[in-house]
Every structure is written in C-alpha cells, then in structure tokens.
C-alpha cells in the first residue's frame, strides 16, 4: 500500500512544479513586456517624460525627438534604441540612470542632441559615443563620475558644438581628456569640487564661443587652479560666465588677473557674494582692461558700498553694465552710488533689476552722461521717486532711447508721460506690470516714441492718451473689451489676456502687420473680420474658447495650411474647440464637420428636391399598383364600420330578418340603366302577368338611396337591408367611375367577412372574362372563376330560362 501512495505523491509534486514553472514563465513574459509610449505629435516629437517608465519604452521608429526625462530608467540595454536611425534628439536626464550598454547608442546615426545629465553614471565610456558622428550637443552634468576616463570619451565627436560636463564628484581634469573636441559654441564645466587640473586641458579648444565655469571650491582653496582654468578659456571675443564664487579678499580676486592679461571683453558673475574689499580689488585688477560688458546676477553684497579706493582706475571701455537680483545684507548702512561716478560716466546701457531700488537720486542720474538704455524694472519705484530719478523737468539723460520701469509701483500714467516728454530721442518705453487702472483723455509724449508696453496693468478702456506715433503697442493682460482708437502707423499690436469678444476693426490700424489676441473671450472669427486689415500678415488668436462652426473651422484650416493671405503663427495646438460639446478639446485642424451641418440650405434644398422626386415616383408607382384605391377603401371601410357599429348600438335585439327590406341590391352602370328598368325591374317586381304569385323587391340607387346621405352609407344600408347583391357586369360597368366606386365598396363589404360568396349574383350583359375585371378586385375575379354566373341571352327563347334561374338564385333558401 505504501508504494502507490509514494507514486501518487511524486506525481502530485511534478504537477505542482509544472504549474509553478508555467505561472513563473507567464510572469516573466509579462514582466519582460516592453512598455510603449504614443505621446507623439505631428512633428514626430515624442514626449514620454514624467511617466514612471522603468525601461526605455517603444515608440515609433520614425520619431525625430524622444523625451524620456524624469522617469525611473536605471539602465539602457543594447537593443532599447535599435531602429531609431532618424532620431535627432534624445533626452534621458533625471532618471537615476546608472548603466548604459557600450553599444546602446550605435544605431543612432542621426542623433544631434543627447542629454544624460542628473543621473547616476559613475564612469563615462568612450564606446557610447563612438558611432555618434552627427552629435552636436552633449550634456553630462551632475553625474557622480570623478574623472572623464581614458581613452578620451569625446574623440569621435567631430561635429560637437555644445558640451556640458562635470558635477559635485568631478575632482580632476587631465590634459587630453577633451581630445577630439576642437571647437565649441558653448562649454559648461561644473568644477566646484575640482582638486586637480592640468594647465592647458581646455586651451586647445578654439574657436570657443561661450564659456560657463562653476568654481566655488577652487576660488576658496586653490586660486592657482582657478586661475589656470580661466586662463585656458580667456579670449577677447569669448564671453565668460563664472558661477558659484565667493570674493572675500585680495587673494580671491587673483584668478581674474589671468583673464585681464588676455584682454577679455565680456564678463558675467553669477551667484556670487562679494565684499567691499573684493570689489575694489577686482576693479584694480581689471584696470585698463578693454572690458565692454559687465554683468552680475544673483549677487550678495556683504559690505556697505565703500568703493572709493578704486576711483583712480580706468574703465572707460565699459559700455554695458547689468546687475540683477541684488541682496544687500545691511541695506540701511549701504551708501549711495555717488562714489562710482568714475564708472557711471561711460556706460551707454545700464540695468539694475530686482535690486530693491526705491529711488535713484537725481545727482546719480546726472552722472550717467552717455546713457542711452536704462532698465530699473522690478524695483520699488513710485510716482514720487520716479520724479526724483528722472530729475523732473530738468534736462537730464537727454540721450536716452530706451526706458524700462516695468514691475514697479507706478499708478499715474499722466505722471510718467509728462516726465518722459522731455526725452527727444526716446523710442522705447516699458511701463508694464504696474498699477495703472485709469487712462486720461490726453497725455503728452515725445514725438519720437515708437514702442510702448503697458501690459499687465488694469485698464478697462482706451482713450486718445496713447500717442499716434506708435509702431508697436503691447496692451496684453489688461481688462479691455474694445479698441477703436486710430493709430495710423502701428505695425504690431498685442492684446492677449484681455476680454475681447471679437477682433478690433482693422480700419483703426491701416498699417498693422502683426496682431496677437490670444487668451481672450473670442468665440470665432473669419474672413469677413479680417477684410478690414489691409496689411495684416501674422495673426495669433489661439487659446480662446472657440465655437467650432463650419465657417470658422474651414477658415482656420485654410489659414493653417497656408492657403490664405494671413499666417497663424501660434501654431495648430493653440486652436482648440470649446463647443459644441462633442467637439470640446479637439484641435480645430482635426475637426471634420458633416455636409448636413455646414451646408444646411443646400442640404435642405437637395433633400426637398430628392424627397419631391421620390414622392412623385412613389405616387406614380402607387397609382400603377392601385395603392390609392386600397387606401381609399380602407378609409371608407373604417368609417363605415364605425357608423355601422353606431347604428347597431341604436338597434334593439329584434330578429335580423325584420331588418331586411329588399330581396336584392342591384349594382349597375348608368349606361345599363335601360336594361335594368326595361327588363330586370318589370320582370322581377311585376311578375303577375308571368304567372308568379310573389313579386321581388329590388333596391336601386336612383330610386331607393336617401338624398343627402353619404354615398358609402347608402351603399352599406342597401347591402345590409338586402338578402342578395346583383352585379350587372358589362364593359360599361368596368369603365364607369361611379360603378367602380360602388363596386369597390360592395367588394369590401361582401368579401371581408360580412357576407358569403352566395350573397353575390353576377349577371353578364355581354361576354366579359375575368381578365376584363380590374386586378384590384382580386376576390371578384376569383369569384368569377369559382362561381357560376348568369349570362343575358341574346335569343328570346332562352330568356325564360334566364329569369327562372335568376329568381331561384334570389330566393335561395326561401324556395
């Protein structure tokens, strides 16, 4: 007994293993199934970012751009990108990518841009890039590799023009690391923790268009290293951006001496903290250097503004000075800029943006003798302090061409217009993002003003305050609903973010070439709305709540295809249907409306014509098959049946025989009335001379029908009150309209269940076959085929027998 139990247990174990292996295999197949991404637009740009992919998804092989950023792809295998020979842009940044197969990118022969930044690549492999000969842009920033590797990873990238490398883990750069890179338009190196650098590593790259160096650590601990790197990339025509640096004392400024010797002309300091001493030392180091543009962004000033020690330095070459996002640690102790008179005298372009400036003293403004461009946007200016800044009506800043006071707490449009009237060379004025809510009826402006930006205010109406000389006007993001002011030379008008229900009339802008009116309350527009624009070339009217009518859809689709005279420059994605509901959310260029909706008049006309044709054709067909007769008979039948039922309800329960008044109802043609009156009536109703004791009573329509009563009711009454119905059939009977109608209803009554075939007696006055009877009387034709009928004899000797047979037929069961 034990042996079978053991075999059964073994068999059960094997079955369990088979089941588990099959289930595991199915799970592996499910797990190994490659995800897909179909977020590709018509330009074959596939946006698969932020989708949680753990591996490279499958996309169309014809994709030109593939964005896989911010997913969870930790590895790229050798076949993940196989077949993408047309791909030009690949973005894999922000994935936590740690492993790339050496031949993963081999099939990407057309790739021009590759972004591998912000991943977990601990080393770089030259094989990744060995087949990417078309690559022009490569981003390797912020990966945990500590060196670039050997052999040189960029040796095959002969067309490389933009390179970004480095990160918090990069600690060494060796000569030869960038072999193969001969010229670049942009070079970005994050070397905040760099500890070892071979002089000349970057020196062989020429021409070099734009350089960004992050050198936080070297500026603090190894100024020699920082100086060597700056020296390698310093050329007169190469703009240099130095990021993440702290300039505290004399020592921290020494790396700039290398750049000074190379006669650099463009210098930008970004994310920098600087003391008073460092600023003085920097100005001394750059003394006499032909620096034309100095930009400082995200700067923290740790001192109090005592920079007069550098007043003897020469910086006449500085043409542009820009400072943005300034933090002053001790703002209440910070002195004015009067000490920098030696610097302010020469620049023609000055920007002080987001620096918490609430006033620029008039004395400082007097120092800006050559100023043509002044940007004081995003500060704390008010109408009162603006008067001080522009020195009221005093002749100051008379060479100014461009003024930007956007993002300040200005409230009076008349004040600013009055202040700028004195600037006889002013062409551009930006007073956007201010507190303006009222526009006066008239305002003074310089006659040279061509560009005016008052977007982001609170205007609800437009007045003649606006100057007639404007060529470009920006009134975006206000509360405007209409625009009727005549501006004869205006070329560009920006009205996005308002409340326009329709396009403004083009008669007010005879020279307008560009109109932007996005994000308003437009429902639709068409060719008629644009006819008044004589020179309009570019229109941006997307991002509105469009009602996708037939005219609007056809017009927009024509313009998007370039078939009209105006170009919709904001693209197809900006024109989305808001209504009707079934089209909501659909791009206008993909909408296909039916002919019924778009050509209702034509459709109704064609439909009515077709319906009329069908009706005529159907009428002809129905007439040919006698359908009207059947309908007429059904209607008459229903009406008579109802009348009969009403009569029956009025009758008592007396014997039906008591209702019989005639022995026979005679149906005949008027043309056969002579035979009926001369032969039939005398023979049957006056039989005394023939030896018959009991005469018969006949019902004749000429004699017994009630005048004024409906013909059908007379017929029905006659049939109901007669034992038999006699049809006098002849050619006249068949052709007579009256007889045919009488026969029609008699046919309905006799052969629809109210009487049997024996109640009908057929008399043929002349030879008449059943084929001569209309086909619609199919039961009568059938009766003629199945029932014996009487024929009126032409010979006198046979007539006695005819009358005897007729009397017998009429008396029936009474004999």
Beta strands, then each sheet from edge to edge (+ up, - down):
strand 1: 45-47
strand 2: 65-67
strand 3: 75-76
strand 4: 89-91
strand 5: 99-100
strand 6: 113-115
strand 7: 137-139
strand 8: 162-166
strand 9: 172-173
strand 10: 186-190
strand 11: 196-197
strand 12: 210-214
strand 13: 239-247
strand 14: 266-274
strand 15: 293-301
strand 16: 320-328
strand 17: 349-353
strand 18: 373-375
strand 19: 402-404
strand 20: 428-430
strand 21: 451-453
strand 22: 472-474
strand 23: 492-494
strand 24: 514-516
strand 25: 538-540
strand 26: 546-547
strand 27: 567-568
strand 28: 577-579
strand 29: 662-667
strand 30: 698-699
strand 31: 722-729
strand 32: 760-764
strand 33: 790-791
sheet 1: 1+ 2+ 4+ 6+ 7+ 8+ 10+ 12+ 13+ 14+ 15+ 16+ 17+ 18+ 19+ 20+ 21+ 22+ 23+ 24+ 25+ 27+
sheet 2: 3+ 5+
sheet 3: 9+ 11+
sheet 4: 26+ 28+
sheet 5: 30+ 29+ 31+ 32+ 33+
end
